[in-house]
């Protein structure tokens, strides 16, 4: 396995674990006394998750529609609502020698019921597959990968407090520094996102450490970056140096 593939695999693993921990921590943090400090990041995450919610909603709605409109009872209701249609089948004339051919035997009726039931069962995976494909398509259309990538990269630069930085920055920065430096020279969207995120994490960490020293805040306590954003304070600190 190449170094590039290893780094990308670790990136997705860190991202998945970090977002899982973030979501378990988010509600309590956002509803807490300093919830307003996370407002910008909360809005960013909401924009990122919205396409997936649209996709899931479309999948569920499409599946329910397929199951309802394709069910036997729905067909019976639709048949009964059709105007000018007789609901009973007239008996054939008794004198007709072939009258019995107009009526199905009991075994034939049972066979039709079993066939209809089997058809209904077999349509279940088809309905599910089509619904999932539609949901994936809706997600892909509304996701805007380039926009999501840009928002992910600059997330550590947002003012206020950041759960993304808390749950991702340490591992992402470590991965960035331990990787072979030559892989960053190759054009790759995932590696570019990792590199920029890690660099911005380092900028945020420097600004936070400066604020901690100035305000005598312990390392275990979260720090709110004042307006306008991290990049401004990072540039200001480094210009003084």
Number of C-alpha atoms within 10 A of each C-alpha: 5 6 12 16 12 11 20 16 12 14 19 13 11 18 18 13 12 20 16 13 16 18 13 10 13 18 11 11 17 16 11 10 9 13 16 14 19 20 16 16 20 18 10 15 15 12 14 20 13 14 20 18 15 16 24 19 14 21 23 16 13 19 20 15 14 18 16 13 12 15 15 14 11 13 13 10 10 11 12 12 10 10 7 6 9 9 9 6 7 8 9 13 9 9 7 9 8 11 12 11 10 11 12 10 11 9 9 11 12 12 12 12 12 12 12 14 14 11 11 14 11 11 16 14 10 13 18 18 14 15 23 19 15 19 24 18 15 20 20 14 12 14 19 12 12 10 10 15 18 13 18 18 19 18 23 31 24 23 22 23 24 23 23 22 23 16 19 22 23 14 17 22 19 11 19 20 11 9 14 12 9 9 15 15 9 10 9 12 11 13 20 17 18 24 19 18 27 26 19 24 26 19 18 26 19 16 21 22 16 16 16 16 11 9 10 10 15 11 11 6 8 15 20 16 20 15 11 12 15 26 18 14 21 20 13 12 13 8 8 6 6
